[in-house]
């Protein structure tokens, strides 16, 4: 196999164009087989195989620097840059990251995982290059989805203003190319990006500048033609030279295009058309499901997961029930309709569903205005992505005390997507905002009641819940209103009381049973309201127990435990206290259970911590 001979881009450059085509044909089944066993981002990677090969074939990496936006299309890059043999460990405990990771070697330029930042990175590198005299080429690869993020347009505007010497490759996997337009466009780009033609074009421009009327007319005609026959007018107006569209699965044309544009001064934008999931029929037919998928059966494409309902499923079902009760309820998400469980809602209530693209800041302010106009918006965004709308949460929702409900999915340790995706900061970034109500359910039944209650509280509310399977507890047939700001005393204990929130409550109950068997009288409190806290119950528990420990799947700095400690301090209560959570470090990728164990947040570790604390007192 050709793939077995490729250990670096230098090996890639020894191949002929026909061999590159063979290599692409080998890479697709290789990636598909590995991801069927490990889970990961499949459709996006299958769509970017030829594009990746062409980039690393033409450009001189790592001297030339390629930045992948999001990075969920970097698998081919890993295969051809010395990580082929370790590729089956991708996203596994101690294995390769599923995203670009500088620690893995010089070909990964920037640690990524969130969308829309590649052009900003490229612009900064291009300016550094200009100041230091570097000869490296700077290339940003960004998808059409990521281009919906405002940050990408901010960077395009700035790079165009600076006339930065960079190349932006727009990987467009939504727009189709008809044969005629595609063939003509490819032919024209081969001519117009050639060194000779580019020289003539620039020379003519320089000469015509001395003839203002002619120059102005020529520029007008050029832009008019581009506006009629191609999508590049916007980019040209931002200061970029537009090239495209180019067939992203034709290696010969890709290589020729990149070879030609590499000789030009930037800023340049190359528009490449690809197809998500290419080469694997199931991913081509359903690219959204195969965007990020768990393990699956290779022949049928069927998922190998247990089939249990997830917290995301429960949220999706609940919001549909509520929407049937109140036609003011609308759902807002940021390019994550399926991922947040809103796909069925969008089918049933298409005029009440808003996917605002990868534009979390706009989505939050948009939702604030929906609430101002009398609607009941429920905003479903992953915890790690909602961080981008921090300012809007404060000023546009909470300052104005508008009834927006945030359904904060993927909170806590998300597992194999790693540090860019762990939702371990939301308790901290929500807790200190005035007017915000913050909750975490102990199971899926409580999640349903929390969503219902938050909708009725008529104030800013956030409900954080984890990725993965729900606990499988019985579901109440009717919604119940949760009394505002109240905790639950699940078990009394004189030696120690565990106050836990969210997913940690069930772990606390298991730990308490084991501790009781060892003679340690252990109480458990479901601290379901992180803000406001149930200070009445807290002080009551503190008066009847010898020590308190809090459990949270959030950073301990400014988190749930900090809030409990602050409440005890305000009341002048002094008793032995510990807070268990995420330490002040970025957590790597791995299975959720493995990560909890490494952080001391699994049942056995908690039992060990408490046993040592109590018996050594």
VODOVO-604331 format. One line per field, with one value per residue (C-alpha): residue number from 1; x, y, z. Coordinates in Angstrom, 2 decimals, m for minus. Example, Ala and Ser with C-alpha at 12.3 -4.5 7.8 and 13.67 -1.06 7.14 Angstrom:
# residues 2
vexvo 1_2
xx 12.30_13.67
yy m4.50_m1.06
zz 7.80_7.14
# end
This chain:
# residues 617
vexvo 1_2_3_4_5_6_7_8_9_10_11_12_13_14_15_16_17_18_19_20_21_22_23_24_25_26_27_28_29_30_31_32_33_34_35_36_37_38_39_40_41_42_43_44_45_46_47_48_49_50_51_52_53_54_55_56_57_58_59_60_61_62_63_64_65_66_67_68_69_70_71_72_73_74_75_76_77_78_79_80_81_82_83_84_85_86_87_88_89_90_91_92_93_94_95_96_97_98_99_100_101_102_103_104_105_106_107_108_109_110_111_112_113_114_115_116_117_118_119_120_121_122_123_124_125_126_127_128_129_130_131_132_133_134_135_136_137_138_139_140_141_142_143_144_145_146_147_148_149_150_151_152_153_154_155_156_157_158_159_160_161_162_163_164_165_166_167_168_169_170_171_172_173_174_175_176_177_178_179_180_181_182_183_184_185_186_187_188_189_190_191_192_193_194_195_196_197_198_199_200_201_202_203_204_205_206_207_208_209_210_211_212_213_214_215_216_217_218_219_220_221_222_223_224_225_226_227_228_229_230_231_232_233_234_235_236_237_238_239_240_241_242_243_244_245_246_247_248_249_250_251_252_253_254_255_256_257_258_259_260_261_262_263_264_265_266_267_268_269_270_271_272_273_274_275_276_277_278_279_280_281_282_283_284_285_286_287_288_289_290_291_292_293_294_295_296_297_298_299_300_301_302_303_304_305_306_307_308_309_310_311_312_313_314_315_316_317_318_319_320_321_322_323_324_325_326_327_328_329_330_331_332_333_334_335_336_337_338_339_340_341_342_343_344_345_346_347_348_349_350_351_352_353_354_355_356_357_358_359_360_361_362_363_364_365_366_367_368_369_370_371_372_373_374_375_376_377_378_379_380_381_382_383_384_385_386_387_388_389_390_391_392_393_394_395_396_397_398_399_400_401_402_403_404_405_406_407_408_409_410_411_412_413_414_415_416_417_418_419_420_421_422_423_424_425_426_427_428_429_430_431_432_433_434_435_436_437_438_439_440_441_442_443_444_445_446_447_448_449_450_451_452_453_454_455_456_457_458_459_460_461_462_463_464_465_466_467_468_469_470_471_472_473_474_475_476_477_478_479_480_481_482_483_484_485_486_487_488_489_490_491_492_493_494_495_496_497_498_499_500_501_502_503_504_505_506_507_508_509_510_511_512_513_514_515_516_517_518_519_520_521_522_523_524_525_526_527_528_529_530_531_532_533_534_535_536_537_538_539_540_541_542_543_544_545_546_547_548_549_550_551_552_553_554_555_556_557_558_559_560_561_562_563_564_565_566_567_568_569_570_571_572_573_574_575_576_577_578_579_580_581_582_583_584_585_586_587_588_589_590_591_592_593_594_595_596_597_598_599_600_601_602_603_604_605_606_607_608_609_610_611_612_613_614_615_616_617
xx 0.00_1.20_0.01_2.57_5.39_4.28_5.90_6.11_5.08_8.57_7.52_4.28_6.17_7.89_4.56_3.07_m0.38_m1.82_m0.27_m1.85_m5.21_m4.38_m3.32_m6.63_m8.43_m6.42_m6.90_m10.70_m11.31_m8.44_m10.03_m13.52_m12.42_m10.58_m13.44_m15.97_m13.99_m13.20_m15.85_m14.94_m15.49_m15.95_m17.92_m15.80_m12.57_m13.70_m14.61_m11.17_m8.83_m7.81_m7.71_m5.30_m3.05_m2.85_m1.97_0.84_2.03_2.44_3.37_6.57_5.34_6.19_8.06_4.84_2.11_m1.37_m4.03_m7.15_m10.31_m12.04_m9.66_m12.27_m10.97_m7.32_m7.21_m5.55_m2.96_m2.17_m1.81_0.76_2.80_4.22_1.18_m0.18_0.79_m0.68_m3.84_m5.94_m5.42_m7.16_m9.40_m8.56_m7.00_m3.39_m3.73_m3.77_m6.02_m8.99_m8.01_m4.77_m2.45_0.91_2.25_2.04_4.56_5.42_2.73_m0.04_0.35_m2.40_m4.51_m8.05_m11.50_m13.79_m14.85_m14.10_m10.65_m8.31_m8.25_m7.45_m4.56_m3.35_m3.52_m1.43_1.13_1.24_1.98_4.64_6.14_6.26_7.96_10.54_11.38_10.16_9.59_6.92_3.50_0.51_m2.62_m5.92_m8.43_m11.96_m15.29_m18.42_m20.04_m17.27_m17.63_m21.04_m19.17_m18.68_m15.07_m14.20_m15.59_m13.82_m10.56_m11.32_m11.98_m8.77_m6.59_m7.96_m7.25_m3.68_m3.15_m1.78_0.20_m1.91_m4.08_m7.54_m8.90_m12.69_m13.72_m17.32_m19.17_m22.68_m22.62_m22.77_m20.97_m22.72_m20.51_m20.57_m19.96_m17.41_m15.49_m15.47_m14.51_m11.66_m10.40_m10.54_m8.80_m5.98_m5.45_m6.08_m3.89_m0.98_2.14_2.13_m1.52_m1.25_1.73_m0.15_m3.17_m1.11_0.86_m2.35_m3.76_m0.65_m0.71_m4.43_m4.09_m2.62_m5.87_m8.46_m11.57_m10.38_m9.21_m12.47_m14.46_m12.27_m12.62_m16.38_m16.65_m14.42_m16.51_m19.77_m18.70_m17.58_m20.84_m22.85_m20.85_m19.31_m19.64_m16.36_m17.51_m17.86_m14.31_m12.94_m14.66_m12.96_m9.60_m8.99_m8.18_m10.83_m10.06_m12.74_m14.81_m12.39_m13.39_m12.08_m11.86_m9.78_m6.19_m4.71_m6.68_m6.16_m2.40_m2.24_m4.35_m2.30_0.95_m0.22_m1.58_1.56_3.42_1.01_0.96_m1.98_m4.49_m6.00_m9.10_m9.38_m12.94_m12.91_m16.03_m16.05_m18.60_m18.93_m18.63_m17.23_m16.34_m18.48_m22.09_m23.68_m21.79_m22.62_m26.31_m26.39_m23.41_m24.94_m25.13_m21.64_m20.17_m19.34_m20.32_m19.78_m18.68_m20.64_m20.96_m18.89_m21.14_m24.50_m23.40_m25.59_m24.52_m23.07_m24.05_m26.28_m29.36_m30.14_m31.71_m29.32_m29.86_m29.94_m32.79_m34.75_m34.27_m35.50_m38.62_m39.35_m39.16_m41.61_m44.08_m43.73_m44.08_m47.41_m48.56_m47.40_m46.99_m44.72_m41.92_m39.20_m35.90_m32.56_m29.31_m25.96_m25.47_m26.25_m29.84_m29.15_m26.43_m28.69_m31.69_m33.73_m34.03_m37.52_m38.59_m37.48_m39.56_m42.68_m42.33_m40.23_m41.44_m40.45_m36.94_m33.89_m30.49_m28.39_m25.19_m21.89_m22.76_m23.31_m22.97_m25.68_m27.82_m27.87_m28.67_m31.25_m32.86_m32.85_m34.81_m37.21_m37.91_m38.28_m40.89_m42.96_m41.68_m40.17_m36.79_m34.95_m31.33_m29.59_m25.82_m22.95_m21.26_m17.88_m19.37_m21.57_m18.38_m18.14_m21.31_m20.25_m20.57_m24.01_m25.25_m24.23_m25.31_m28.08_m29.87_m29.06_m28.62_m32.08_m33.46_m35.01_m36.59_m34.17_m33.63_m30.18_m30.10_m26.38_m25.60_m22.26_m21.48_m18.75_m16.27_m17.29_m14.64_m12.81_m13.08_m10.73_m9.80_m11.42_m14.77_m14.92_m17.74_m16.07_m16.30_m20.02_m20.80_m18.07_m18.97_m22.70_m22.60_m21.37_m23.75_m26.55_m30.12_m28.95_m30.54_m28.31_m29.38_m28.06_m30.34_m29.36_m31.13_m33.24_m36.53_m35.33_m34.07_m37.63_m38.99_m36.16_m36.85_m40.53_m39.77_m37.20_m39.71_m42.17_m39.74_m39.85_m36.21_m32.78_m32.10_m29.39_m29.65_m26.45_m26.51_m23.94_m23.09_m24.05_m26.56_m29.15_m29.49_m32.66_m34.83_m38.66_m40.11_m43.05_m46.03_m46.79_m44.49_m43.75_m42.76_m39.48_m39.59_m37.20_m33.76_m34.30_m32.02_m32.96_m31.74_m31.44_m29.71_m28.62_m25.15_m23.43_m19.81_m19.86_m22.30_m21.67_m23.28_m23.20_m24.68_m25.69_m24.25_m22.16_m25.28_m25.69_m21.96_m22.31_m25.17_m23.10_m20.13_m22.35_m23.57_m19.99_m18.97_m21.93_m20.82_m17.45_m19.08_m18.90_m22.29_m22.63_m25.28_m26.04_m27.62_m28.73_m27.44_m29.55_m29.55_m26.07_m27.55_m29.39_m28.22_m30.49_m28.69_m31.42_m30.88_m27.10_m26.96_m29.30_m27.05_m23.94_m25.40_m25.89_m22.75_m19.05_m17.69_m18.84_m17.44_m18.80_m18.67_m18.90_m17.78_m16.56_m13.38_m13.18_m12.11_m15.32_m17.50_m20.17_m17.86_m16.70_m20.30_m20.97_m17.82_m18.82_m22.29_m20.84_m18.40_m21.17_m23.08_m20.00_m20.01_m16.62_m16.31_m13.95_m14.65_m13.34_m14.27_m13.72_m13.84_m11.63_m8.23_m6.61_m5.44_m6.69_m8.02_m6.90_m9.11_m10.21_m13.25_m15.38_m15.00_m11.23_m11.00_m13.13_m10.90_m7.75_m9.26_m10.48_m14.14_m15.22_m17.00_m13.98_m11.73_m14.35_m14.73_m10.96_m10.74_m13.52_m12.30_m8.81_m10.18_m12.59_m10.35_m7.26_m9.13
yy 0.00_3.49_4.72_2.51_4.35_7.84_8.98_12.69_15.20_14.70_11.14_12.50_14.76_11.72_10.47_11.21_12.75_9.34_7.87_10.64_9.50_5.92_7.16_8.98_5.74_3.94_6.60_6.67_3.02_3.25_6.20_4.69_1.38_3.05_5.45_2.61_1.14_4.33_6.86_10.31_12.87_10.86_12.76_15.92_13.95_11.84_15.04_16.60_13.79_15.13_18.70_17.66_15.67_18.55_21.08_19.01_17.99_21.57_23.49_22.99_22.01_22.48_25.55_26.59_26.68_25.20_26.05_23.86_25.59_23.50_20.70_17.96_17.34_16.76_12.94_12.72_15.22_12.96_9.95_11.60_13.35_10.37_9.35_6.55_3.69_5.42_6.52_3.64_5.27_8.48_9.95_7.00_7.16_8.23_8.24_10.84_13.86_14.03_17.62_19.42_19.36_21.15_18.59_15.91_17.59_20.56_19.91_20.88_24.65_25.60_23.72_23.98_22.59_25.61_27.13_30.36_31.26_29.99_33.22_35.22_32.85_33.05_36.84_37.01_34.59_36.52_39.75_37.99_36.68_40.20_41.59_38.80_38.31_34.72_33.16_30.70_30.54_30.88_28.88_28.77_26.03_26.95_25.29_27.01_26.23_27.97_30.94_31.59_32.69_36.42_36.02_34.68_37.82_40.06_38.37_38.57_42.26_42.84_40.70_42.50_45.85_44.84_43.24_40.24_37.73_34.65_32.10_31.19_27.89_27.82_24.16_24.38_21.08_22.43_24.12_21.76_22.43_21.70_20.16_23.15_25.81_23.64_22.87_26.48_27.71_25.23_26.20_29.92_29.47_27.54_30.52_33.36_31.97_31.21_33.26_34.79_35.87_37.21_39.32_40.75_41.52_43.42_45.26_46.38_47.58_49.64_51.21_51.97_53.74_56.61_56.66_57.04_56.78_53.63_52.04_52.77_51.32_48.21_47.59_48.06_45.56_43.05_43.18_43.07_39.91_38.28_39.21_37.66_34.50_33.64_33.91_35.77_39.38_39.59_38.38_40.69_43.62_42.61_42.87_39.24_37.87_35.21_31.91_29.32_27.38_24.42_20.74_19.60_15.96_16.52_16.27_17.42_20.70_21.22_20.83_23.12_25.76_25.67_25.72_28.82_30.72_29.93_32.27_35.16_37.72_37.61_37.93_35.15_33.04_29.68_28.35_24.53_22.39_19.04_16.47_15.42_11.69_11.07_7.47_5.93_5.67_5.82_9.02_10.58_9.84_11.12_13.46_15.12_11.84_10.85_14.25_13.11_9.51_6.81_3.32_1.81_m1.34_m0.82_m2.60_m1.18_2.08_1.26_2.62_0.14_2.23_0.66_2.48_4.07_7.48_10.34_13.55_15.23_12.93_13.78_17.50_17.14_15.26_17.70_20.86_19.32_18.65_22.21_23.66_21.85_23.55_27.07_28.43_31.19_28.66_28.81_26.94_28.46_26.60_27.31_24.81_21.91_20.93_17.20_17.41_19.26_17.00_19.65_17.80_16.47_19.86_21.50_19.00_19.55_23.32_24.60_28.18_28.11_26.73_28.92_27.56_30.70_29.02_29.09_32.47_32.00_35.70_36.64_33.72_34.88_38.50_37.36_35.24_38.19_40.18_37.28_37.33_41.11_40.64_38.27_34.84_32.12_31.24_28.10_28.28_24.91_25.29_23.09_24.39_24.88_26.82_29.00_30.44_32.55_34.43_35.32_39.08_38.73_36.56_39.28_42.44_41.39_38.80_39.16_42.92_43.28_40.33_38.70_35.24_33.28_29.60_28.20_24.42_23.87_20.50_18.62_20.08_18.46_15.97_15.15_12.48_11.82_15.28_16.57_19.94_22.14_20.46_19.72_21.80_22.34_26.13_26.90_26.79_29.38_31.66_31.60_31.67_35.21_36.95_38.94_37.82_34.40_31.22_28.16_24.52_21.01_17.92_14.72_12.56_12.78_12.99_16.04_17.52_17.47_19.24_21.78_22.73_23.14_25.15_27.37_28.17_29.27_31.20_34.05_35.04_34.17_30.51_28.03_24.25_22.29_18.57_16.01_14.23_10.58_8.08_9.07_6.97_5.18_6.33_6.31_9.40_11.22_11.53_15.08_18.06_19.27_22.75_22.75_25.22_28.01_27.80_24.56_21.57_18.00_16.17_12.60_11.08_12.29_11.62_12.72_12.01_13.74_15.16_15.13_18.04_17.22_18.73_17.24_13.92_13.73_13.15_9.53_8.93_10.48_8.11_5.09_6.34_6.93_3.31_2.03_4.43_3.38_m0.24_0.87_2.56_6.15_7.82_9.75_12.20_13.27_16.50_17.13_20.67_21.13_24.94_26.30_29.78_30.70_28.15_26.72_28.39_27.40_23.69_24.18_25.73_23.08_20.31_22.09_22.12_18.34_17.00_17.06_17.91_18.75_17.84_19.15_17.29_18.90_18.19_21.76_23.64_24.14_27.78_29.79_26.70_25.01_24.25_27.85_28.95_26.61_27.79_31.43_30.77_29.08_31.96_34.56_32.73_32.53_28.72_27.07_23.31_21.02_21.48_20.06_20.75_18.05_18.97_19.77_21.19_24.24_22.42_21.51_17.97_15.72_13.47_9.98_8.02_9.85_7.13_7.09_10.84_10.90_8.25_10.22_13.33_11.54_12.04_8.41_6.53_4.61_7.67_9.65_6.81_6.74_10.50_10.56_7.46_8.89_12.27_10.90_8.19_10.41_13.25
zz 0.00_m0.81_2.57_4.31_2.51_3.61_6.86_6.10_3.41_1.92_1.02_m0.40_m2.80_m4.38_m5.74_m9.14_m9.46_m10.41_m7.27_m5.19_m6.52_m5.49_m2.06_m1.58_m2.44_0.28_2.92_2.88_3.89_6.39_8.18_7.95_9.51_12.40_13.19_13.08_16.01_17.92_16.97_15.75_13.01_9.84_7.17_7.35_7.09_4.14_2.31_2.78_1.66_m1.76_m0.45_2.31_m0.01_m2.49_0.22_1.70_m1.79_m3.02_0.11_2.09_5.53_8.32_7.03_5.33_7.95_7.48_10.05_10.14_11.32_14.03_13.09_12.74_9.20_10.18_10.09_6.66_7.88_10.83_8.53_6.25_8.95_10.81_12.87_10.69_13.01_16.08_14.25_15.70_19.13_18.03_20.76_23.04_26.52_26.05_22.24_19.49_19.82_17.48_16.67_15.74_18.75_18.85_21.33_18.62_16.32_14.10_11.49_13.93_13.99_16.43_18.99_17.66_18.35_18.08_14.78_12.92_14.31_11.57_9.53_12.67_13.40_9.80_9.81_12.97_11.55_8.28_10.15_12.24_9.00_7.56_10.66_11.00_7.34_7.22_3.79_4.91_3.27_5.59_4.71_6.62_5.76_6.80_6.09_4.85_8.21_10.13_7.83_9.44_12.57_12.90_13.96_10.50_8.84_11.33_10.34_6.61_6.97_8.91_6.63_3.58_5.19_6.08_2.65_4.59_2.57_3.27_1.53_2.78_1.48_1.74_1.96_0.81_1.16_0.65_m2.76_m5.74_m9.03_m12.29_m14.98_m17.30_m14.67_m12.90_m16.08_m17.24_m13.78_m13.55_m16.99_m16.21_m12.87_m14.52_m16.81_m14.38_m11.57_m13.89_m13.31_m16.79_m16.71_m13.17_m14.19_m17.15_m14.95_m12.38_m15.09_m16.79_m13.48_m12.79_m16.25_m16.13_m12.79_m14.81_m16.81_m14.01_m16.18_m17.97_m14.73_m12.95_m15.86_m16.01_m12.28_m12.52_m15.38_m13.59_m10.42_m12.35_m14.18_m10.94_m9.27_m12.10_m12.70_m9.36_m5.55_m5.15_m5.23_m1.43_m0.88_m3.55_m1.85_1.41_m0.33_m1.32_m4.75_m5.29_m7.05_m7.64_m7.35_m7.75_m7.67_m4.29_m5.35_m8.48_m7.27_m10.57_m10.59_m6.86_m7.18_m10.18_m8.45_m5.25_m7.21_m9.07_m6.08_m4.08_m6.46_m5.88_m3.12_m0.76_0.55_m1.60_m1.18_m2.94_m3.04_m3.05_m3.42_m1.60_m0.56_3.06_3.57_0.09_m0.57_2.18_1.03_4.49_5.35_1.97_2.50_6.09_6.60_9.65_11.60_10.49_11.33_14.84_15.43_18.04_17.05_14.18_12.07_8.94_6.43_7.50_9.12_12.13_15.50_18.01_21.05_23.67_22.47_25.85_25.97_26.56_28.48_25.08_24.00_27.15_26.55_22.96_24.03_26.85_24.77_22.27_25.09_26.33_22.83_22.46_25.65_24.80_21.28_22.59_23.07_20.42_20.16_19.20_18.50_16.85_14.01_16.37_15.66_15.77_18.43_20.89_20.28_18.46_15.13_15.89_17.26_14.00_12.02_14.14_14.60_11.68_12.13_15.82_15.31_14.67_13.71_13.65_12.42_14.27_15.73_19.44_20.24_17.77_18.94_22.55_21.73_19.16_21.91_24.30_21.73_21.19_24.92_24.86_22.15_24.29_23.21_25.40_23.86_24.93_23.77_23.35_22.95_24.13_27.28_25.62_22.67_24.86_26.36_23.21_24.13_27.66_27.15_25.57_28.45_30.90_29.11_26.73_28.87_32.57_32.84_31.33_33.31_30.23_30.47_28.31_29.23_28.43_27.91_28.42_26.84_27.11_30.53_32.56_31.12_27.55_27.02_23.80_22.19_24.85_26.35_23.69_24.34_28.07_29.56_32.92_33.22_33.01_36.73_37.21_34.32_35.08_38.89_39.41_36.96_38.69_37.89_36.65_38.00_37.60_38.00_37.45_37.50_39.27_36.65_33.52_35.41_37.31_34.02_32.66_35.72_35.64_32.01_32.84_35.98_34.25_31.52_34.22_36.46_33.92_34.45_33.02_33.74_32.81_33.16_32.68_31.91_30.78_27.58_27.32_28.61_31.16_34.32_33.26_36.17_35.86_34.19_35.77_33.46_34.63_34.94_38.46_39.51_41.47_44.33_43.46_45.10_46.99_47.54_48.47_51.57_50.27_53.29_56.73_58.11_61.30_60.32_56.94_54.42_50.69_48.85_45.14_42.02_38.68_37.64_40.82_42.95_41.84_42.40_45.87_46.73_45.67_47.69_50.74_50.69_50.66_53.44_55.60_55.23_56.61_59.59_58.35_58.73_55.46_54.39_50.82_49.55_46.00_45.47_42.38_42.55_42.14_42.21_44.33_46.88_49.54_52.43_54.88_54.23_54.06_57.53_58.90_57.55_58.82_62.34_62.30_60.61_61.49_58.03_54.50_51.11_47.81_44.49_41.05_37.50_37.05_37.86_41.62_41.17_41.38_41.08_43.18_46.11_46.16_46.44_49.36_51.11_50.60_52.03_55.13_55.59_55.33_58.05_60.29_60.20_60.60_60.12_58.21_54.49_51.21_47.59_44.95_41.27_38.29_39.33_37.77_34.64_31.19_31.07_28.22_26.09_27.14_28.22_30.77_33.41_32.94_33.28_36.43_37.96_37.09_38.71_41.83_40.94_40.58_43.36_44.66_44.73_46.65_49.14_49.60_50.09_52.67_54.52_54.91_55.97_58.58_60.05_60.27_61.94
# end
